[in-house]
């Protein structure tokens, strides 16, 4: 199986897996009780309205369509199998394939398979909980995202302190490590309240993330491009092939109280190419979110999203893609929610990062004067 990602056959494998699991479920239910198998999913669809020179057509769009099955095998193993619809090739792609087992009760657990690597608060958040349609530019362009590997994660201080670290192939959700290199990633975070927050709580949260990777011809280097050589051409950011070492690191913080939330994250990657004359090759980004919950129903806020690629256009100094995004969400936190966002380019920024390192689906890239409307169902 030489394709870089698992395509249509995953749906058939999932169906066989469920059918084989059903007899075992009956006996397992007697030992562990009901809800041994639990389905989940997310469907996010909507409408995009682009400016006239955006090179994208207005129209209806399916942003995400995901299904997952989570289960328990006896008292030892948990598993998750998830897939998503890939708009680019109109196929079904593997999203998660995780076997989890305890190392010290529920406090320390190990995950083996394919899942989100532990780097960045924004990149590791469940997509159904994002305040906007897509993750930040820096999370898309710098965070490794979903990888094949092994991680150990633990909790302490009544789940206020969380730590995770692991070893991964570093080339996404491919079935094997075709470049014989590895990615090491880890994250630690502290929340002053714990996993259960209430609007009246004063919540202070902080996190640190770091990773190191040796790459062999992977498309992980963010490069600035333009739609034409003209000075007023539309700028864009694409991922180019890179061979060498990467050091990724970042810090994040969040403050929440009385319905207000302020979140900040900084991510940076330093690149050390095997063959290059560049002395300082790095990309970095910062994201600032300010939001307010009105009457427990409306989530209103804005985001400052800035990202500077590693390589500029035609040897020039890289220019930052800066956006201010206004958004409103209706009924956040429930099974169904709706939202609208409007993007404003700053300093002649016209188009942002349009793809993720791990190749999972992304919404249309941020574009100056862009409206995105969405309706989300998640269970």
Secondary structure, DSSP 8 states (H G I E B T S, - for coil): --SSS--THHHHHHHHHHHHHHHHHHHHHHHH-S-SEEEEEEEEEEEEE--TTSSS--EEEEEEEEEEEEEEETTTEEEEEEEEEETTTTEEEEEEEEEEEEEETTTEEEEEEEEE-S--HHHHS-GGG-SSSS--HHHHHHS--EEEEEEEEEEETTTTEEEEEEEE-SSSS-SS-TTS--EEEEEEEEESS-S---TTS-EEEEEEEEEEEEEEEEEEEEEEEESSSSTTS-EEEEEEEEEEEEEEEEEEEEEEETTEEEEEEEEEEEEEESS---S-EEEEEEEEEEEEEETTTEEEEEEEEEEE-SB-GGGS---EEEEEEEEEEESTTSSEEEEEEEEEEETT--B-B---TT--------BTTEEEEEEEEE-
